[in-house]
Amino acid sequence: EYEAALSNDDSARSGAGGPTLILDSAGNVVERRRDAWNTHYDTPKLSARLSWDPAGAAVVNLGGHYQRKYDRYYEEGVRTGPGLPDRTRTVRENADSWNYEVGGDWQFALGPGKLKLIGLRRFSHEPYVQEIVTTPDDASPATGDRFTQVGDLGETIARGEYQWKMLGGDWQVSGEAAFNVLDNVASIAVLDPSGIFVDRPFDGGTGGVSEDRYEGLLSFGRTVTRTLSFQLIAGAEHSTITQTGASGLTRSFFRPKGSLTLAWAPSADFDASLKIRRRVLQLSFYDFLARAFLNDGNANQSNNDLRPQQDWSYELEVNKKLGAWGSTKLIFVYRDVEDRVDVIPIGDGGEAVGNIAKARAGALDWTATINLDPAGLKGVKVDTRLLFQKSSLRDPFTGEKRQWSGFTDTVMSIGLRHDIAHSDWAWGGDVEYSHYQPNYRRNQADKVWEGPVWASVFVEHKNVRGMTVRASIRNIANARSKRDRIVYAGLRGASEIAFIEERDRLIGPIFGFSVKGKF
């Protein structure tokens, strides 16, 4: 079998505009802003896949893709306030990049079982430019800043898996070697009175990070009774992380990992599973290096001591079929985290991406699909979701307990679809409410969000020359683009408020039209 595809599934256009108020600590307006921004995002990908399944146990799969990403952001605004001339401010960002991936696997019989050999190579070239220029209306010189970086990310993976049956169960032993590397060059520049950007020193932004990671796992699973089964996976990971550039450092880590899963299915319409996992998460190599966020006036310093996050994860899933009425699922999750990755203090008054020793989080996630045919509403289906999450850690700046930065603590949604009987027409809609926690830095608490309520409607015809045609309107509940930021003169909560930023931008309705099918 073979397949070739050209897709742009992740393409997007978005934008918003409206007022922002800057307030002093007493609540007085010291600056008014009116901004509008838009983005253009396209990700055309050319991909191919080849599968060969000859007679016997051998199976071969090969695949790969090449992708371009076109990512542009533009913002323009006017700022006014007492004691200063009116100012026009523009923000331009360009994150155009390209990447490729090639890989394959070969499975064949060997001894009492099957051996699968897997190989993968990824590479991504990721330039980024952010440029901000403020031009006063009184003809005085413009001011501005520019941040640029070019990152080259590569990953090479070799993996082997051997499966066999023994002692009434299924066994697998696996080994993996992964080699990851980032080479990054970053710079910062300031606009001089003549209108030329002049480079300034930017310590910690240029350098490289590499990781050699090796993993070995052994798993065993079997049925214990007619209704009860289990799977046990145990192993370890060893990694060596090397950072080049200023204050380069090489560190090695050895960490156990694995999981235990118990599955219980006492009847055809009910099942439950409990999974206990020891997880080791992967790091973003960019977090090791310094980074400037010009639009917000923030910056991260470099941190050679950044460590991967790990946790004990406990997950209980319960499924119940409701016959002709549909089905429902309930998931409980609790995570006991070590080395939570967040912004931490570093040096003399600086901040960087680093680790918080202990953190916790829990979640309750309920979903259901309800068919209303038994109630006499033919072709009507309702999908619902309730997600409640709670997190906790000790703030590295203030020492107080708080939730995780940017954590989604609540999601509530309901959707309806009606397939009209004896026709090819369908219609429906959905409503979703979400609530988020602020992001925290040394001198600020910053909550950027959209909503809080998103709603949409659609109408669909399922047979237009054999294809499905849909028209939709999103954001009919007037969700807004908002920001609530409190910036302190010094350490957050221990110094006076420097200013408060209140943003309220219009997004507006979003129209969609799609055609899909086989032809």
TIKE-785893 format. One record per residue (C-alpha): residue number from 1; x, y, z. Coordinates in Angstrom, 2 decimals. Each point is the difference from the previous one (the first is absolute). Example, Ala and Ser with C-alpha at 12.3 -4.5 7.8 and 13.67 -1.06 7.14 Angstrom:
R_1_12.30_-4.50_7.80
R_2_1.37_3.44_-0.66
END
This chain:
R_1_0.00_0.00_0.00
R_2_1.14_3.52_-0.66
R_3_-1.33_3.45_0.79
R_4_1.00_3.54_-0.94
R_5_-1.59_3.14_1.40
R_6_0.23_3.77_-0.15
R_7_-1.76_1.65_2.94
R_8_-0.37_3.34_1.72
R_9_-2.25_-1.16_2.82
R_10_1.40_2.29_2.70
R_11_-0.37_3.23_-1.96
R_12_-1.61_2.90_1.84
R_13_-0.89_3.66_-0.21
R_14_-0.79_1.90_3.18
R_15_-0.14_3.48_1.42
R_16_-1.47_2.29_2.61
R_17_-0.09_3.67_0.84
R_18_-1.14_2.38_2.66
R_19_0.92_2.12_3.00
R_20_2.55_-0.52_2.77
R_21_0.14_2.09_3.17
R_22_3.16_0.52_2.05
R_23_-0.84_0.88_3.61
R_24_2.17_1.09_2.90
R_25_-0.20_-1.61_3.45
R_26_-2.91_2.28_0.95
R_27_-2.03_-1.00_-3.07
R_28_0.57_3.22_-1.95
R_29_0.34_-0.28_-3.79
R_30_3.54_1.02_-1.00
R_31_-0.05_-1.28_-3.59
R_32_-2.57_-1.04_-2.58
R_33_0.83_-2.38_-2.80
R_34_-1.90_-1.17_-3.03
R_35_1.60_-2.89_-1.87
R_36_-0.92_-2.44_-2.74
R_37_1.93_-3.14_-0.94
R_38_-0.26_-2.78_-2.55
R_39_1.84_-3.23_-0.75
R_40_0.55_-2.03_-3.14
R_41_0.94_-3.64_0.58
R_42_0.46_-2.71_-2.63
R_43_1.68_-3.39_0.32
R_44_0.08_-1.72_-3.42
R_45_1.31_-3.53_0.38
R_46_1.00_-2.51_-2.69
R_47_0.01_-3.52_1.39
R_48_0.30_-3.58_-1.24
R_49_-0.39_-3.47_1.48
R_50_0.86_-3.47_-1.33
R_51_-1.05_-3.29_1.63
R_52_1.14_-3.46_-1.13
R_53_-1.68_-3.08_1.45
R_54_1.18_-3.08_-1.90
R_55_-0.88_-3.56_0.86
R_56_1.28_-1.01_3.42
R_57_0.57_2.04_3.15
R_58_2.09_2.79_-1.49
R_59_-1.50_3.51_-0.26
R_60_1.85_3.12_-1.16
R_61_-1.18_3.62_0.33
R_62_1.79_3.07_-1.34
R_63_-1.14_3.60_0.20
R_64_1.01_3.60_0.12
R_65_-1.01_3.59_-0.58
R_66_1.33_3.43_-0.88
R_67_-1.82_3.02_1.40
R_68_0.18_3.77_-0.24
R_69_-1.51_2.23_2.69
R_70_-0.96_3.59_-0.76
R_71_-0.69_1.77_3.28
R_72_-0.50_3.79_-0.07
R_73_-1.32_2.37_2.69
R_74_-0.70_3.71_-0.42
R_75_-1.33_2.46_2.57
R_76_-0.55_3.74_-0.25
R_77_-1.26_2.31_2.71
R_78_-0.26_3.55_1.28
R_79_0.94_1.00_3.57
R_80_-1.09_3.18_1.72
R_81_0.47_1.36_3.49
R_82_0.62_3.18_2.00
R_83_3.46_1.53_-0.24
R_84_1.07_-1.95_-3.09
R_85_-0.61_0.43_-3.73
R_86_-2.28_-2.43_-1.77
R_87_1.95_-3.00_-1.28
R_88_-0.47_-2.58_-2.75
R_89_1.39_-3.44_0.87
R_90_0.53_-2.90_-2.40
R_91_0.92_-3.59_0.79
R_92_1.20_-2.40_-2.67
R_93_0.86_-3.66_0.51
R_94_1.22_-2.51_-2.57
R_95_0.40_-3.66_0.96
R_96_0.16_-1.60_-3.46
R_97_1.72_-3.39_0.23
R_98_0.39_-3.38_-1.67
R_99_0.35_-3.57_1.22
R_100_0.26_-3.57_-1.23
R_101_-0.44_-3.48_1.43
R_102_0.95_-3.42_-1.37
R_103_-0.54_-3.31_1.73
R_104_-0.90_-3.61_-0.31
R_105_-0.43_-3.31_1.76
R_106_0.61_-3.66_-0.88
R_107_-1.71_-2.81_1.88
R_108_0.85_-3.68_-0.55
R_109_-0.14_-3.34_1.78
R_110_2.96_-0.91_2.17
R_111_0.08_-3.06_2.25
R_112_-3.21_-0.32_2.04
R_113_-1.11_3.59_-0.67
R_114_0.21_3.06_-2.22
R_115_2.69_2.67_-0.23
R_116_-0.76_3.55_-1.14
R_117_2.80_2.40_-0.94
R_118_-0.91_3.71_-0.13
R_119_1.95_3.01_-1.23
R_120_-0.92_3.70_-0.10
R_121_1.71_3.25_-0.98
R_122_-1.49_3.49_0.51
R_123_1.44_3.42_-0.72
R_124_-1.43_3.50_0.29
R_125_1.44_3.38_-1.00
R_126_-1.72_2.67_2.12
R_127_0.84_3.70_-0.55
R_128_-1.89_2.59_2.04
R_129_-0.07_3.82_-0.11
R_130_-1.94_2.39_2.21
R_131_0.23_3.72_-0.73
R_132_-1.78_2.79_1.91
R_133_0.13_3.67_-1.03
R_134_-1.69_2.93_1.76
R_135_-0.34_3.25_-2.00
R_136_-1.08_3.21_1.82
R_137_-2.35_2.35_-1.83
R_138_2.11_3.07_0.92
R_139_2.73_-0.93_-2.52
R_140_2.50_-1.05_2.69
R_141_2.12_-3.08_-0.84
R_142_-1.61_-3.41_0.04
R_143_1.11_-2.59_2.56
R_144_0.02_-3.75_-0.38
R_145_1.43_-3.42_0.78
R_146_0.64_-3.14_-2.00
R_147_0.55_-3.58_1.14
R_148_1.17_-2.70_-2.42
R_149_0.95_-3.62_0.36
R_150_0.66_-2.91_-2.35
R_151_-0.36_-3.48_1.45
R_152_0.86_-3.30_-1.67
R_153_-1.63_-2.98_1.75
R_154_0.85_-3.60_-0.84
R_155_-1.06_-3.38_1.40
R_156_1.15_-3.50_-0.94
R_157_-1.65_-3.07_1.55
R_158_0.83_-3.70_-0.29
R_159_-2.32_-2.46_1.74
R_160_-0.49_-3.74_0.23
R_161_-2.99_-1.95_1.36
R_162_-0.18_-3.77_0.49
R_163_-3.37_-1.64_0.81
R_164_-0.76_-3.57_1.02
R_165_-2.44_-2.10_2.03
R_166_0.99_-1.79_3.20
R_167_-1.56_-1.02_3.34
R_168_-3.48_0.65_-1.33
R_169_0.63_3.62_-0.92
R_170_1.51_2.48_-2.46
R_171_3.59_1.17_0.49
R_172_1.94_2.82_-1.63
R_173_3.53_1.25_0.49
R_174_0.96_3.30_-1.63
R_175_3.04_2.18_-0.28
R_176_0.32_3.51_-1.36
R_177_2.84_2.40_-0.71
R_178_-0.86_3.64_-0.74
R_179_2.37_2.81_-0.93
R_180_-1.35_3.55_0.12
R_181_1.79_3.26_-0.77
R_182_-0.75_3.73_-0.17
R_183_2.32_2.62_-1.46
R_184_-1.29_3.52_0.60
R_185_1.27_3.48_-0.85
R_186_-1.83_2.93_1.60
R_187_0.54_3.76_0.03
R_188_-1.71_3.16_1.16
R_189_0.16_3.48_-1.54
R_190_-1.17_3.53_0.83
R_191_-1.22_2.61_-2.51
R_192_2.30_3.04_0.01
R_193_-1.17_3.56_-0.84
R_194_1.04_-0.44_-3.63
R_195_-2.46_-2.89_-0.44
R_196_2.58_-2.81_-0.06
R_197_-0.08_-3.01_2.34
R_198_3.26_-0.32_1.94
R_199_0.90_-3.32_1.63
R_200_0.37_-0.16_3.77
R_201_1.56_-2.74_2.16
R_202_-2.41_-2.84_0.74
R_203_1.59_-2.44_2.40
R_204_-1.19_-3.59_0.03
R_205_-2.07_0.09_-3.18
R_206_2.51_-1.68_-2.30
R_207_1.09_-3.56_0.64
R_208_-0.83_-3.62_-0.46
R_209_-1.68_-2.80_1.92
R_210_0.29_-3.71_-0.70
R_211_-1.37_-3.12_1.67
R_212_0.94_-3.66_-0.36
R_213_-2.83_-2.07_1.47
R_214_-0.21_-3.76_0.43
R_215_-3.05_-1.91_1.21
R_216_-0.71_-3.65_0.78
R_217_-3.43_-1.42_0.91
R_218_-1.44_-3.46_0.71
R_219_-3.76_-0.54_-0.04
R_220_-2.23_-2.93_0.92
R_221_-3.78_-0.18_-0.32
R_222_-2.52_-2.75_0.44
R_223_-3.59_-0.83_0.90
R_224_-0.44_-0.96_3.64
R_225_-3.69_-0.89_-0.08
R_226_-2.78_0.26_-2.54
R_227_-0.54_3.64_0.98
R_228_3.40_1.13_1.33
R_229_3.32_0.57_-1.79
R_230_3.19_1.90_0.68
R_231_3.12_1.36_-1.71
R_232_3.27_0.81_1.75
R_233_2.75_2.08_-1.67
R_234_3.30_0.64_1.79
R_235_3.28_1.52_-1.10
R_236_2.20_3.05_0.17
R_237_1.32_2.92_-1.98
R_238_3.54_1.38_-0.05
R_239_0.69_3.35_-1.60
R_240_2.98_2.32_-0.35
R_241_-0.78_3.67_-0.67
R_242_2.80_2.25_-1.23
R_243_-0.23_3.76_-0.41
R_244_2.56_1.93_-1.99
R_245_0.63_3.72_0.02
R_246_0.47_2.19_3.06
R_247_0.32_-2.06_3.22
R_248_-0.53_-3.26_-1.89
R_249_-0.83_-3.01_2.15
R_250_-0.36_-3.78_-0.43
R_251_-2.32_-1.95_2.30
R_252_-1.23_-3.61_0.08
R_253_-3.29_-1.35_1.36
R_254_-1.17_-3.52_0.79
R_255_-3.74_-0.33_0.61
R_256_-2.29_-3.01_0.44
R_257_-3.24_0.01_-1.99
R_258_-2.89_-2.32_-0.72
R_259_-3.65_-0.68_0.69
R_260_-2.51_-2.44_1.46
R_261_-3.43_-0.30_-1.65
R_262_-2.96_-1.93_1.41
R_263_-3.04_-0.47_-2.25
R_264_-3.37_-1.29_1.23
R_265_-2.95_-0.76_-2.30
R_266_-2.74_-1.75_2.02
R_267_-2.62_0.44_-2.74
R_268_-0.36_0.94_-3.64
R_269_-1.22_3.51_0.87
R_270_2.42_0.89_2.83
R_271_3.78_0.09_0.35
R_272_2.57_1.77_2.16
R_273_3.78_0.31_-0.03
R_274_2.60_1.29_2.43
R_275_3.42_1.11_-1.26
R_276_2.93_0.95_2.23
R_277_2.90_1.52_-1.93
R_278_3.46_1.32_0.74
R_279_0.56_2.59_-2.71
R_280_3.06_1.93_-1.16
R_281_-0.96_2.97_-2.22
R_282_2.10_1.57_-2.72
R_283_1.43_3.51_0.10
R_284_-0.15_2.78_-2.56
R_285_3.66_0.72_-0.74
R_286_-0.82_3.67_-0.60
R_287_-0.78_0.29_3.73
R_288_3.70_-0.44_0.82
R_289_0.85_3.22_-1.86
R_290_-0.76_3.68_0.55
R_291_-3.06_1.43_-1.75
R_292_-1.48_3.50_-0.33
R_293_-3.77_0.69_-0.14
R_294_0.02_3.56_-1.28
R_295_-3.75_0.50_-0.31
R_296_-0.42_-0.57_3.74
R_297_3.30_1.45_1.21
R_298_1.15_-3.35_1.41
R_299_3.08_-2.18_-0.40
R_300_1.23_-3.43_1.12
R_301_3.62_-0.54_0.90
R_302_1.79_-3.23_-0.86
R_303_-0.07_-2.88_2.47
R_304_2.49_-2.83_-0.35
R_305_-1.53_-1.87_2.95
R_306_-3.43_-0.64_-1.56
R_307_-1.17_-3.59_0.62
R_308_-2.73_-2.13_-1.60
R_309_-3.28_-0.15_1.88
R_310_-1.05_-3.38_1.41
R_311_-3.09_-1.16_1.85
R_312_-2.07_-2.82_1.42
R_313_-3.28_-0.04_-1.92
R_314_-3.16_-1.79_1.22
R_315_-2.83_-0.32_-2.54
R_316_-3.38_-1.69_0.49
R_317_-2.33_-0.32_-3.00
R_318_-3.58_-1.26_0.22
R_319_-2.13_-0.67_-3.11
R_320_-3.73_-0.75_-0.07
R_321_-2.10_-0.77_-3.07
R_322_-3.58_1.17_0.26
R_323_-1.46_-2.21_-2.71
R_324_-1.95_1.95_-2.60
R_325_0.48_3.15_2.09
R_326_3.78_0.20_-0.67
R_327_2.98_-0.20_2.34
R_328_1.87_1.89_2.72
R_329_3.58_0.11_1.29
R_330_1.50_1.25_3.27
R_331_3.74_0.56_0.49
R_332_1.80_0.81_3.26
R_333_3.65_1.13_-0.17
R_334_2.45_0.84_2.78
R_335_3.64_0.94_-0.59
R_336_2.77_0.32_2.60
R_337_2.68_2.02_-1.79
R_338_3.72_0.48_0.53
R_339_1.98_2.77_-1.73
R_340_-3.04_1.82_-1.38
R_341_1.16_2.30_-2.84
R_342_-0.92_3.67_0.59
R_343_1.57_3.47_0.17
R_344_2.28_0.24_3.04
R_345_2.36_2.64_1.49
R_346_3.59_-0.11_-1.16
R_347_3.01_2.21_0.68
R_348_-0.48_3.49_1.42
R_349_-3.62_0.89_-0.76
R_350_-0.19_-2.06_-3.19
R_351_-2.31_-2.83_-1.07
R_352_0.26_-3.05_-2.23
R_353_-1.79_-3.23_-0.85
R_354_0.91_-2.40_2.79
R_355_-1.34_-2.60_2.40
R_356_-2.26_0.03_3.05
R_357_0.74_-2.98_2.24
R_358_-3.56_-1.13_0.78
R_359_-3.41_0.55_-1.61
R_360_-3.36_-1.75_-0.19
R_361_-3.02_-0.04_-2.28
R_362_-3.29_-1.85_-0.23
R_363_-2.79_-0.17_-2.57
R_364_-3.54_-1.27_-0.40
R_365_-1.04_-0.37_-3.65
R_366_-3.53_-1.13_-0.89
R_367_-1.23_-0.46_-3.57
R_368_-3.21_-1.43_-1.38
R_369_-1.70_-0.60_-3.32
R_370_-3.78_-0.16_0.32
R_371_-2.18_-1.20_-2.88
R_372_-3.57_1.30_0.25
R_373_-1.58_-2.48_-2.42
R_374_-1.59_-1.96_2.90
R_375_-1.67_3.24_1.12
R_376_-1.61_0.44_-3.42
R_377_2.50_2.58_-1.31
R_378_1.29_-1.93_-2.99
R_379_3.55_0.79_-1.09
R_380_0.75_2.32_2.96
R_381_3.26_-0.49_1.91
R_382_1.42_2.02_2.91
R_383_3.70_0.03_0.98
R_384_1.00_1.39_3.40
R_385_3.21_0.53_1.93
R_386_0.85_1.21_3.51
R_387_3.67_0.42_0.94
R_388_1.07_1.22_3.43
R_389_3.71_0.21_0.84
R_390_1.90_1.15_3.07
R_391_3.75_0.52_0.34
R_392_2.37_1.08_2.74
R_393_3.63_1.05_0.39
R_394_2.12_2.31_2.15
R_395_0.65_3.25_-1.87
R_396_3.79_0.28_-0.45
R_397_-0.09_3.82_0.37
R_398_-2.43_0.56_2.88
R_399_-0.06_-3.37_1.77
R_400_-3.81_-0.05_-0.08
R_401_-2.09_-2.87_-1.31
R_402_-1.69_0.54_-3.37
R_403_-1.21_-1.86_-3.07
R_404_2.23_-0.75_-2.99
R_405_0.71_2.81_-2.46
R_406_-2.50_0.12_-2.85
R_407_-1.90_-3.02_1.36
R_408_-3.46_-0.76_-1.46
R_409_-2.15_-0.65_3.06
R_410_-3.50_-0.23_-1.52
R_411_-1.54_-1.04_-3.33
R_412_-3.75_-0.48_-0.53
R_413_-1.45_-0.74_-3.41
R_414_-3.14_-1.31_-1.67
R_415_-0.57_-0.73_-3.67
R_416_-3.06_-1.04_-1.96
R_417_-0.31_-1.62_-3.43
R_418_-3.23_-0.82_-1.82
R_419_0.10_-2.24_-3.06
R_420_-3.43_0.66_-1.50
R_421_-1.84_-3.24_-0.71
R_422_-0.53_-1.04_-3.63
R_423_2.31_2.76_-1.30
R_424_3.68_0.81_-0.51
R_425_-0.20_3.12_2.17
R_426_1.45_0.49_3.48
R_427_0.37_2.98_2.31
R_428_1.35_0.68_3.47
R_429_2.18_2.09_2.23
R_430_2.05_0.07_3.18
R_431_0.81_2.21_2.98
R_432_3.21_-0.13_2.07
R_433_1.13_1.86_3.13
R_434_3.64_-0.03_1.17
R_435_1.87_1.57_2.91
R_436_3.79_0.39_0.34
R_437_2.57_0.90_2.64
R_438_2.45_2.92_-0.50
R_439_3.63_-0.40_-1.00
R_440_2.41_1.11_2.71
R_441_3.39_1.70_-0.21
R_442_2.20_1.78_2.53
R_443_-1.85_3.30_-0.22
R_444_-3.37_-0.80_-1.56
R_445_-3.10_-2.16_-0.20
R_446_-1.22_-0.14_-3.59
R_447_-3.22_-1.59_-1.24
R_448_-0.54_-0.03_-3.79
R_449_-3.16_-1.76_-1.15
R_450_-2.79_-0.14_-2.54
R_451_-3.64_-0.57_0.79
R_452_-1.16_-0.89_2.52
R_453_-2.83_-1.48_-2.12
R_454_0.41_-1.27_-3.56
R_455_-3.06_-1.03_-1.98
R_456_-0.59_-1.13_-3.58
R_457_-2.69_-1.28_-2.35
R_458_0.20_-1.95_-3.26
R_459_-2.11_-1.40_-2.79
R_460_1.13_-2.94_-2.11
R_461_-1.03_-1.89_-3.14
R_462_1.43_-3.53_-0.18
R_463_-0.44_-0.69_-3.71
R_464_1.00_2.76_-2.38
R_465_1.29_-2.07_-2.92
R_466_1.06_-2.60_2.56
R_467_1.77_2.48_2.30
R_468_-0.85_1.67_3.31
R_469_-0.34_3.79_-0.05
R_470_-0.14_1.97_3.27
R_471_-0.43_3.69_0.83
R_472_0.64_1.22_3.54
R_473_0.12_3.14_2.11
R_474_2.16_0.07_3.13
R_475_0.14_2.52_2.83
R_476_-3.68_0.85_-0.09
R_477_0.19_0.72_3.79
R_478_2.53_2.83_-0.56
R_479_3.06_-1.54_1.69
R_480_2.65_2.67_0.58
R_481_3.81_0.09_0.02
R_482_0.91_1.18_3.49
R_483_2.98_0.61_2.22
R_484_0.19_0.79_3.72
R_485_3.57_0.74_1.10
R_486_1.32_1.43_3.27
R_487_3.62_1.17_-0.14
R_488_1.87_0.85_3.21
R_489_2.93_2.37_0.45
R_490_2.02_-2.86_1.50
R_491_-0.74_-3.44_1.35
R_492_-3.61_-1.02_-0.59
R_493_-2.15_0.48_3.08
R_494_2.82_1.59_2.02
R_495_0.25_3.36_-1.78
R_496_-2.29_2.69_-1.33
R_497_-2.03_-0.45_-3.16
R_498_1.68_1.69_-2.94
R_499_-3.01_-0.26_-2.33
R_500_-3.04_-2.08_-0.88
R_501_-0.82_-1.00_-3.58
R_502_-3.61_-0.70_-1.00
R_503_-0.56_-1.13_-3.59
R_504_-3.33_-0.63_-1.71
R_505_0.18_-0.72_-3.72
R_506_-2.72_-0.92_-2.46
R_507_0.44_-3.28_-1.88
R_508_-3.26_-0.06_-1.91
R_509_-1.81_-2.84_-1.83
R_510_2.00_-2.67_-1.82
R_511_-1.46_-1.51_-3.18
R_512_0.99_-3.42_-1.29
R_513_-0.80_-2.02_-3.12
R_514_1.27_-3.50_-0.72
R_515_-0.36_-2.68_-2.66
R_516_1.21_-3.54_0.64
R_517_-0.42_-3.43_-1.50
R_518_1.51_-2.66_-2.22
R_519_0.10_0.44_-3.75
END
